[in-house]
Amino acid sequence: MSTEQQKNASSSSYRCTYDAFLSFRGADTRKSFTDHLYNALESAGIHTFRDDDEIERGANIEQELQKAIQESRVSVIVFSKDYASSRWCLNELDLIMERKRTDGHMVMPVFYHVEPSDVRKQTGSFAESFTRHEERFKDEIDKVEEWRRALRDVADLGGMVLRERYEWQFIQDIVKAIGNKLDYMTNRRLRVDPYVIGRGNYVESLNTWLEDGSNDVGVAVIHGMGGIGKTTIAKIAYNQNFQKFQASSFLSDIRETSKQANGFVHLQRNLLSDIQEGKMEEIYNRNEGIVKIKRVVRCKRVLIVLDDVENSEQFNAIIGMRDWFHPGSKIIITTRHEHLLEAHEVVRFKVEGLHEDESLELFNWHAFRQPHPQEGYMELSRPVVEHCGGVPLALQVLGSSLFGKTADVWKNALHNLDVITEGKIQKILCISFDSLEDHDQRLFLHIAYFFVGKDKDFTTTILDECDFATEVGLQHLVDRCLVQINVKNKKLIVHQLLQDMGRAIIHEKSPEDPGKRTRLWHKDAFDVLTKLTGTRIVKGLMLHFLPTDSSPTNEVGFETKAFTEMLNLELLLLDNVKLSGSYEDFPKNLIWLSWRGFSLKSIPSNFCMEHLVVLDLRYSSLQHIWKGTKILTRLKILNLSHSHGLRTTSDLSGLPNLEKLILKDCINLVDVDESIGNLGKLAFLNLKDCKSLMKLPKRMNWLRSLDKLILSGCSKLVLHDSATVIHVHAISGDMNKPGLLSTLSWTPIRSWWMWAWPGKTLQSTSFSLASLPRCLGSLNLSCCNLSEVPNDLCTISSLKYLDLSGNPILCLPQNMKSLIMLETLLLYQCTNLEMLPELPARLKSLKAAYCRSLKRLKNLTNFMKPLDFTFWGCARLVEVESLLNIKTLRSADIEITRYMGLFDLKSIASTDVKMLNHLTGTSRKVPVQAVYECGIHSIFLHASKIPDGFDSTIQTSVLSIIAPSHPNLKIQGLNVGVLYAQGEPRIQANVKKLIEVSNQTKALMWTYCPLTIGLPTEKEDVLWLSHFRFGNNELEDGDQIRVSVKMHGFHRVKEFGIQLVYEPERPPSSQNNVVAGDVSLSASEYQMGTGKYFLGIRGRHFHRA
């Protein structure tokens, strides 16, 4: 199998150079299993270190391996039969397990043809190896015992065991498991088949282009026939490069998506969401989308992939987009149509078919689940492969269909291939279809016609009601490579060639009379409805008209009687279609009705819907849903989004099994009927952008299954705390009685005052969050015009997801930490928010980008865990309690500044320096600041030299000293001074800076990576002074101390120096008392291993907006 070459990592922190370190016994698996695993990991975007050196390892190689282990986020150890025979492998294992013991390093054991018990107990081949080790290393028996301990510990972790599984499936499971361990990036990686053969050169060329360092906005086009592997190449290149850009997006299947109603707008929404890391922006027309995309992409260097562009209009629009983008951005396009490239300056990659050996290997992986044929099948395999013409899709589908089949079945397939002369690829694919059971054939055709791009669960909900065993059948189709499931969003994918095959199969059943086909699509559906030729054979019908294709009223009309003979119609999907006539004889077995643009003001009473499972009437003219109560016991999903005339939801009590109610953008909806409280199975309620809605039903707390509630954009909704509501019941006596009014409680809610008349209970159109059900897991209150967040919010202890973005709130409730289950908190563009209180310890994701007024964060108890956080654009953020504090120099600790050699603070404080904050992604010119971070005090100012008293050098960035002895004095700390200037500019250069302080005598090392740095100008250099204060004898007289500074990006060191700071010896009773602000106090939070500390939030997991 061809391998993709490793790319040099660009990260300066040893925490994130590689995603995975691959440990293995080269003689056992280097050219077989490990090679396949390595390629699968790299294809999935999991950057993996693998030792490719086959020569005897020397000391330098051992040092490099140790460094690679430290720089990897997870170690994958492949235990094979002779693994323990190699002392190098055992030393590697010992290093890996030592790191696990000290810093919780993730380890994934893989047991390849060995049992975990053999590894744990050192039996079988492991026993033989250790017998030899004990003889050879009898003078180092402690070392042998360390190896045994490491094997016991790693076997106890469990891991992945091959046993009877096929290797291909085993490798897929390993990649998935590692992806889950690296979960903070998993949702951005694209699924790629683990066996990508013969495409390494294309990926390598594409990677070279992506890394060319050009300031231009580059456009590359991958072109070739359908099924040749264009999308696969684009996915691999995307997986391997998206982290090198500030933002990225992969838009799949442009061809089909753009044909759908609002398809172009849908693509725009996805692009914006990707670039803004999941933040959804509502777009209702193409021009609005263009404006928003321009605004976003001009500020970031982005990577965008547009897959399967079909026509010149799409292509020219994309080429025109390049003027919007930030310099250095890249756009990749895949297309079948080479003629689109004429007259355009783009980089071209033409994809050719696989060579014979490559074709055979790919076929073997799918037909035999191994890279070579089973015994006796080579002669059968070669002619099958030859017929596929080097097209990967054909090899995958045909190989999967023959997996596990007898030689007779193979011979029959070969016979069928021999008679194919025209339409070769499609007919080859038909052989795979013909080998399916009848149930799976029908299931595939339903999916290919009606469910491409649909959610897996949504599809299952409908097809289960159509008498399909959907879960089982879908897995069969996935195994045959006929259907894929998007790992990220769980939507179904069917290659365009396979969709074409499905339509051809249906056409062949009744080539002359479309009314006798089981499934009708667009043109055929139009002909049948126009000519009234439908029959009871029809099971599904889809007819979409885009507004630009239809009449001036945006509708095309037919008569209802056109459906009279379609007695078995189950799936009906209409867009912008108007029907006239009675619904008395309309098909009565409908299971899924999707009718966008439904033109009636109410659903007719004679419209039979008793079998409906999904009713989708988006963009309808409904004013109310139906009259009275409609009994629909099977209905699970009701979608009335964008129905701008809808004012009330009508009685919903006849829908006992309803699970989803979607009323998004019903801008005139003023009332959700109280009968909603009867929907005991309702789990999802979407009221987004219902701008006229002022209150929610009182019976909301009856919804015992409600898990997700979306109120985003309900700008008139009134919320208040239940504690402020008063209920004044009958009061005896005269209202004019002296002192009576003083006993009444007056309650401010927003801008009005409320009180109750005697004998009445206070009535309010407002709504208390305390009325929400206790089972609620997700709540979206974004863009609701909230100036304050009611304290009642914190009573919903079941919440896992909370979105408060886009509200003018000043602060959050102080008891936010009581939301003990909360994992995700979104606060995008809360421009008035000034401070965040202490947040729940379980929080995994905090997004507070563009909160322009945010200044302080209370102690985040999990800030040092893998918290995914964003404070991009929060230019005023100056304090993260106990971690970061930025002050003016006048407010700084005078003692510390004097330790640094700065005495004339008044003149220094009057100068300005441009500061770059990596946490917020902002830079601004400010008076000189004092920065406290992770126990280290730093100052950045303009200067021409390092202060007097430093041991300095201008030749190197490394200094070593032996700490001198001073009677009655002890080392209080260490000053580090770095004078640096502008260097050669580079595209998106990494401006990270590191100081490493090492006490080589005590085997201690601190690495400091500051969040905030000063930026030199052409005329003025920057002096960086940092004071490391030690309070626990970390540095003592006679210690060998080594200090180095590393500048990455476009800055260069001009002068570098260090200075030990002494203070009088303290009495014995006060020694070893750590002073607040010491590195000693902070270091335990940052420990990376025995004696090693990484001081800096930047080494943790956080992302830019």
TAHUHU-V412303 format. One record per run of one state. SS is the DSSP state (alpha for helix, beta for strand, coil for the rest). FROM is the first residue (numbers start at 1). LEN is the number of residues. Records with the same first field share a line. If there is no record, write none. Layout:
# TAHUHU-V412303
SS->FROM-LEN / FROM-LEN
This chain:
# TAHUHU-V412303
coil->1-17 / 24-2 / 30-3 / 44-4 / 51-8 / 71-1 / 80-3 / 86-1 / 104-2 / 112-4 / 122-3 / 137-1 / 156-4 / 162-5 / 182-1 / 187-13 / 211-7 / 224-6 / 245-2 / 252-2 / 258-5 / 276-10 / 298-4 / 307-5 / 325-5 / 336-2 / 342-5 / 351-5 / 368-10 / 388-4 / 403-4 / 419-5 / 435-3 / 452-3 / 466-4 / 480-4 / 486-5 / 494-2 / 510-4 / 517-2 / 522-1 / 532-8 / 545-11 / 564-7 / 576-1 / 581-11 / 597-17 / 617-12 / 630-7 / 640-8 / 649-2 / 652-8 / 663-8 / 672-2 / 679-5 / 687-11 / 703-5 / 711-8 / 721-1 / 725-16 / 744-3 / 750-2 / 755-12 / 772-6 / 781-10 / 796-5 / 804-7 / 812-4 / 819-5 / 827-8 / 837-8 / 848-8 / 858-10 / 871-8 / 881-3 / 892-2 / 900-5 / 910-2 / 918-4 / 928-1 / 934-2 / 943-8 / 954-4 / 963-6 / 983-10 / 1000-4 / 1009-3 / 1015-7 / 1030-10 / 1048-3 / 1065-3 / 1071-8 / 1090-2 / 1096-1 / 1100-2 / 1103-3
beta->18-6 / 48-3 / 72-8 / 106-6 / 160-2 / 218-6 / 247-5 / 302-5 / 330-6 / 347-4 / 455-1 / 484-2 / 491-3 / 519-3 / 540-5 / 556-4 / 571-5 / 577-4 / 592-5 / 614-3 / 629-1 / 637-3 / 648-1 / 651-1 / 660-3 / 671-1 / 684-3 / 708-3 / 719-2 / 747-3 / 752-3 / 767-2 / 778-3 / 801-3 / 811-1 / 824-3 / 835-2 / 845-3 / 856-2 / 868-3 / 879-2 / 884-5 / 912-6 / 922-6 / 929-5 / 936-7 / 951-3 / 958-5 / 969-14 / 993-7 / 1004-5 / 1012-3 / 1022-8 / 1040-8 / 1051-14 / 1087-3 / 1092-4 / 1102-1
alpha->26-4 / 33-11 / 59-12 / 83-3 / 87-17 / 116-6 / 125-12 / 138-18 / 167-15 / 183-4 / 200-11 / 230-15 / 254-4 / 263-13 / 286-12 / 312-13 / 338-4 / 356-12 / 378-10 / 392-11 / 407-12 / 424-11 / 438-14 / 456-10 / 470-10 / 496-14 / 514-3 / 523-9 / 560-4 / 674-5 / 698-5 / 722-3 / 741-3 / 769-3 / 791-5 / 816-3 / 889-3 / 894-6 / 905-5 / 1068-3 / 1079-8 / 1097-3
